Amino acid sequence: MKSVADSVLSINCGSSSIKFAIYGIEATLTESLSGEIESIGTKRTVFNFKNFITGQKSSLNITADGHNEAGAFLIDWLEKQAFFVSVKFAAHRIVHGMKHTAPELVTPELLDELKQISAYDPEHLPDEIKLIELFTSHYPVLPQIACFDTSFHTSMPAVAKILAIPRRYHAMGIQRYGFHGLSYAFLMEELKRVTDDENAKGKIILAHLGSGASLVAVKNGASMDTSMGFTPTSGLPMSTRTGDIDPGVAAYLMRSENLNAEQFSHLINFESGLLGISGTSADMRELLKLQDSDSRAHEAVELFCYQIQKWIGSYFVVLGGLDTIVFSGGIGEHSPEIRSQICDGLVCLGIELDEIKNMNNEPIISTSTSRVCVRVIKTNEELMMARMACRIITV
């Protein structure tokens, strides 16, 4: 029987940030504390937090040259919070889990396996592993649960996973995996909560649009296809990631610019996307402000929306129709202009927006006559991780 004093800690480690939240385990999970260390490794590293019990909110400039320093700061800060002693287990987001289909208790064997595939996702996995080890060194008996971003997509059919490269590489595990799975799992649970089982089993496209962006086609509650592939760099153009590009570009740039593998990886992950096209900003909010006076900012916004329209059109075919589109993520939840620009190009699919509802960020932004229901749902990866952890841990 779970005590009301028991809590679960969710740790969401990104490429340049660490988000966290503590939830009290009651009849429903109740958030007591949340925060984020952002811009890790820069001179602008900031620690934001909110205490839902006291109402305290604060923002601090801190020094964290890497995730180890940021993690050590977070642990030290958490230990000073009175109710941290109530934490009975921790859930960690693991971006790349290969073929793991469900959350798992962290073991030395699992960590060894993740270390072996770190090269698959060098922007996330090494730091996620180090953060788990850091918590283990401080709290050796605290159960830790790995929640895999890729697990949502293990239901994809083989034709959606396979890459057109020699079979020997497929045997090594090189295939399309898909990511943002924790967000998508949460969105599907929310969709079921606000509608019903039948709607949640329909033909659905979920759009997680933020600094990282992807889409997934869902049918009967299962992932059928998704825009990200072997790594989170692929698919849509993102804040600083290329999305899909001609693979010949890699060979050409390596020859003509004398780029090695690490330099090319940095180029496509941190110098490209909206930042690379605009030459000014990776932030969609800034680009929207600049687009009327800056042609490159306009092109960045236009390309982002155009590519999303193309993916939605292709998923209409994959699903054999479309019942629902859900916009989520920082851009998807907060940018009516982007949602409008995307949907304006999808009238041929029977999508009609109610612009007043869209501008007001209402839960349903489509018209009553639209053949496709268009929704806005706020995602919550940390809460999804806490739910997953509670399902496999008995306190």
C-alpha positions in Angstrom: 0.0 0.0 0.0 1.5 3.3 -1.0 1.8 6.0 1.6 0.7 9.6 0.8 4.3 10.5 2.0 5.9 8.5 -0.8 7.1 10.3 -3.9 8.7 9.6 -7.3 11.4 11.7 -8.9 11.4 12.1 -12.7 14.7 13.1 -14.4 14.5 14.2 -18.0 18.1 14.7 -19.3 18.3 16.5 -22.6 21.3 17.4 -24.8 21.7 20.8 -23.0 19.2 20.6 -20.1 18.0 18.6 -17.2 14.3 18.8 -16.3 13.0 17.3 -13.1 9.8 16.9 -11.1 8.7 15.2 -7.9 5.2 13.7 -7.6 3.4 12.6 -4.5 2.0 9.1 -4.9 -1.6 9.4 -3.9 -4.9 8.5 -5.7 -3.4 10.4 -8.6 0.2 11.7 -8.9 0.4 15.2 -7.4 3.2 17.5 -8.5 5.1 19.0 -5.5 8.2 20.3 -7.2 9.5 20.9 -10.7 12.3 22.7 -12.4 15.0 22.8 -15.1 18.7 23.4 -15.6 18.9 24.9 -19.1 21.8 25.9 -21.4 24.2 23.6 -19.7 27.8 24.1 -20.7 27.3 27.8 -21.6 27.8 31.1 -19.8 24.0 31.4 -19.6 23.2 28.2 -17.5 20.1 28.9 -15.6 18.3 26.9 -12.8 14.5 27.5 -12.6 12.2 25.8 -10.1 8.7 25.9 -8.7 7.6 24.5 -5.3 3.9 23.7 -5.6 3.5 23.3 -1.9 4.9 26.7 -0.8 4.2 28.5 -4.1 7.9 29.6 -4.3 9.3 30.2 -7.7 12.9 31.2 -8.5 15.5 31.5 -11.2 19.2 31.3 -10.5 22.3 31.7 -12.7 24.6 28.8 -12.0 27.9 27.4 -13.3 27.7 24.0 -14.9 30.3 23.1 -17.6 28.6 19.8 -18.3 25.9 17.4 -17.2 28.0 16.0 -14.4 28.3 19.5 -12.8 24.6 20.2 -13.4 23.6 16.8 -11.9 25.8 17.4 -8.8 24.2 20.8 -8.3 20.7 19.3 -8.7 21.4 16.6 -6.2 22.8 19.0 -3.7 19.9 21.3 -4.1 17.3 18.5 -3.9 18.8 17.3 -0.6 18.1 20.6 1.0 14.3 20.3 0.2 12.4 19.0 3.2 10.3 16.5 1.3 13.1 15.0 -0.8 13.3 12.3 1.9 9.9 11.1 0.6 11.4 10.1 -2.7 11.2 6.3 -2.9 12.3 5.8 -6.5 13.5 7.7 -9.6 12.5 7.6 -13.3 15.0 8.5 -16.0 14.3 9.4 -19.6 16.5 7.3 -21.9 16.3 8.7 -25.5 17.6 5.6 -27.3 16.5 2.2 -26.0 16.8 0.2 -29.3 14.3 -2.6 -29.0 13.3 -2.2 -25.3 9.5 -2.2 -25.3 8.8 -1.1 -21.8 10.3 0.7 -18.8 12.9 -1.3 -16.9 14.6 -1.3 -13.5 18.2 0.0 -14.0 20.7 -2.7 -13.5 24.5 -2.9 -14.2 23.7 -5.1 -17.1 21.3 -2.5 -18.6 23.8 0.2 -18.1 26.5 -1.9 -19.9 24.1 -2.4 -22.8 23.3 1.3 -23.0 27.1 2.1 -23.0 27.6 -0.2 -25.9 25.1 1.7 -28.0 26.1 5.2 -26.9 27.5 5.8 -30.4 23.9 5.6 -31.7 23.0 8.8 -29.9 26.1 10.6 -28.7 24.1 13.8 -28.0 22.0 12.1 -25.3 23.0 8.7 -24.1 26.4 9.3 -22.5 25.0 12.1 -20.4 21.9 10.1 -19.4 24.1 7.2 -18.3 26.4 9.5 -16.3 23.4 11.0 -14.6 22.1 7.6 -13.6 25.5 6.7 -12.2 25.7 9.9 -10.3 22.4 9.2 -8.6 23.5 5.6 -7.9 26.7 6.9 -6.3 24.7 9.1 -3.9 21.8 6.8 -3.4 22.9 3.2 -4.0 19.7 1.6 -2.7 17.3 4.0 -4.5 15.5 2.1 -7.3 15.9 3.8 -10.6 13.7 3.1 -13.7 14.7 3.6 -17.3 11.9 5.0 -19.5 12.8 4.6 -23.2 11.7 7.2 -25.8 11.9 4.6 -28.5 9.6 2.0 -26.9 6.4 3.7 -28.1 7.5 3.0 -31.7 8.4 -0.7 -31.4 4.9 -1.4 -32.8 5.9 0.0 -36.2 5.7 -2.5 -39.0 8.9 -3.7 -40.5 8.4 -1.7 -43.7 8.5 1.5 -41.6 11.6 0.5 -39.7 13.9 -0.9 -42.4 16.6 1.3 -44.1 17.7 0.8 -47.7 21.3 -0.2 -46.8 23.0 -3.6 -46.9 21.3 -6.2 -44.7 24.5 -6.7 -42.6 23.9 -3.3 -41.0 20.3 -4.0 -40.2 21.6 -7.1 -38.3 23.7 -4.6 -36.3 20.6 -2.8 -35.2 20.7 0.1 -37.7 17.1 0.8 -38.5 14.5 3.5 -37.9 13.5 3.7 -34.2 11.7 6.9 -33.7 11.8 9.2 -30.6 9.6 11.5 -28.4 7.9 8.3 -27.3 7.3 9.4 -23.7 5.5 12.5 -25.0 3.5 10.5 -27.5 2.5 8.0 -24.8 1.3 10.8 -22.6 -0.7 12.4 -25.4 -2.4 9.2 -26.2 -3.4 8.8 -22.5 -4.7 12.4 -22.5 -6.6 11.9 -25.7 -8.3 8.8 -24.2 -9.1 10.8 -21.1 -10.7 13.8 -22.9 -12.5 11.7 -25.5 -13.1 8.0 -25.2 -11.5 4.7 -26.2 -13.0 4.7 -29.6 -11.5 8.1 -30.5 -8.1 7.0 -29.1 -8.2 4.0 -31.4 -8.8 6.2 -34.5 -6.5 7.4 -37.2 -4.3 10.0 -35.4 -1.3 12.2 -36.1 0.5 13.5 -33.1 2.9 16.5 -33.7 5.5 17.1 -31.0 6.8 20.5 -32.2 9.5 22.1 -30.1 13.3 22.6 -30.3 13.2 19.0 -31.2 10.3 18.1 -33.5 8.7 15.0 -34.9 5.4 13.5 -35.9 3.9 10.1 -35.5 1.1 8.2 -37.2 -1.0 6.2 -34.8 -3.7 3.7 -35.5 -5.6 1.5 -33.0 -3.4 3.1 -30.3 -0.1 1.9 -31.9 2.7 3.7 -33.7 2.6 3.0 -37.5 5.3 5.4 -38.6 7.3 8.4 -37.3 9.4 11.1 -38.8 12.6 10.6 -36.7 14.6 7.5 -37.6 17.9 6.0 -36.5 18.8 9.1 -34.5 16.8 12.2 -33.3 18.6 14.3 -36.0 16.4 13.0 -38.8 12.9 13.9 -39.9 11.7 17.5 -39.7 14.0 20.5 -39.7 14.3 21.5 -36.0 15.9 24.4 -34.0 19.5 23.3 -34.7 19.1 19.9 -36.3 18.9 19.4 -40.1 16.1 16.8 -40.2 16.3 14.7 -43.4 19.0 15.7 -45.9 20.6 14.0 -48.9 23.2 11.6 -47.4 25.5 12.6 -50.2 25.8 16.0 -48.5 27.8 14.2 -45.7 30.4 12.8 -48.2 30.6 16.1 -50.1 31.2 18.3 -47.0 33.7 15.8 -45.5 35.7 16.1 -48.7 35.3 19.7 -49.6 35.4 21.1 -46.0 37.7 18.5 -44.6 35.2 17.6 -41.9 35.7 14.6 -39.7 32.7 12.6 -38.3 32.6 14.6 -35.1 32.6 17.9 -36.9 29.9 16.8 -39.3 27.8 15.5 -36.4 28.2 18.9 -34.6 27.2 20.7 -37.9 24.0 18.8 -38.4 23.0 18.7 -34.7 23.9 22.2 -33.4 24.5 24.5 -36.4 21.7 23.6 -38.8 17.9 23.6 -38.8 16.1 26.9 -38.1 19.4 28.4 -36.9 21.3 27.4 -40.0 18.7 28.6 -42.5 18.0 31.9 -40.8 21.6 32.6 -39.7 20.2 34.5 -36.7 18.1 32.3 -34.3 17.0 28.8 -33.5 14.0 30.2 -31.5 10.7 30.1 -33.5 9.4 33.0 -31.5 12.2 35.2 -32.6 11.9 34.1 -36.2 8.2 34.9 -36.3 9.0 38.4 -35.1 11.7 38.8 -37.8 10.0 37.1 -40.8 8.4 40.2 -42.2 11.7 42.1 -42.4 14.2 39.2 -42.8 13.8 36.9 -45.8 16.0 34.2 -44.3 13.9 34.1 -41.1 10.8 33.9 -43.4 12.3 30.9 -45.3 13.1 29.1 -42.0 9.5 29.4 -40.8 8.1 28.5 -44.3 10.3 25.4 -44.6 9.4 24.2 -41.1 5.7 24.4 -41.9 6.1 23.0 -45.4 7.9 19.9 -44.2 5.3 19.3 -41.6 2.5 19.5 -44.2 4.4 16.9 -46.3 4.7 14.5 -43.4 1.0 14.9 -42.5 0.1 14.3 -46.1 2.2 11.1 -46.2 0.7 9.9 -42.9 -2.8 10.4 -44.3 -1.9 7.6 -46.8 -0.2 5.5 -44.2 -3.3 5.6 -42.0 -5.8 5.3 -44.8 -7.4 8.6 -43.7 -7.3 10.9 -40.7 -9.6 11.5 -37.7 -7.5 13.6 -35.4 -4.4 15.8 -35.3 -2.9 16.8 -32.0 -0.4 19.7 -31.7 1.9 19.6 -28.7 5.4 20.7 -27.6 6.6 24.3 -27.1 5.8 25.4 -30.6 2.7 23.2 -31.1 1.1 24.3 -27.9 1.9 28.0 -28.0 2.2 29.2 -31.6 -1.2 29.8 -33.2 0.6 31.3 -36.2 2.5 28.1 -36.9 -0.6 25.9 -36.4 -2.5 28.1 -38.8 0.2 28.1 -41.5 0.4 24.3 -41.3 -3.3 23.7 -41.5 -3.9 26.3 -44.2 -2.1 23.9 -46.6 -4.1 20.9 -45.5 -7.6 22.0 -46.6 -7.5 19.2 -49.2 -7.5 16.7 -46.3 -10.7 18.2 -44.9 -9.0 20.2 -42.2 -10.6 23.5 -41.3 -9.4 25.7 -38.4 -11.5 28.0 -36.3 -9.0 30.9 -36.2 -10.6 32.5 -33.0 -10.3 29.2 -31.2 -6.8 28.7 -32.6 -5.7 32.2 -31.4 -7.0 31.5 -28.0 -5.2 28.1 -27.8 -8.4 26.3 -27.0 -8.3 22.5 -26.7 -10.1 22.0 -30.0 -9.2 24.5 -32.7 -11.0 23.0 -35.7 -14.4 24.1 -36.9 -17.5 22.1 -36.2 -17.7 21.1 -39.9 -14.0 20.1 -40.2 -13.7 16.4 -41.2 -10.6 16.2 -39.0 -10.6 17.2 -35.4 -7.6 19.4 -34.6 -6.6 19.5 -30.9 -3.9 21.2 -28.8 -2.8 19.1 -25.8 0.0 20.1 -23.4 2.5 17.2 -23.1 4.2 16.2 -19.9 7.1 13.7 -20.3 8.0 13.9 -16.6 4.5 12.9 -15.5 4.5 10.1 -18.0 7.8 8.8 -16.6 6.4 8.9 -13.1 3.3 7.0 -14.2 5.4 4.4 -15.9 7.7 4.0 -12.9 4.7 3.6 -10.5 3.3 0.8 -12.7 6.4 -1.4 -12.1 7.4 -0.3 -8.6 5.6 -1.2 -5.4 6.5 0.9 -2.4 
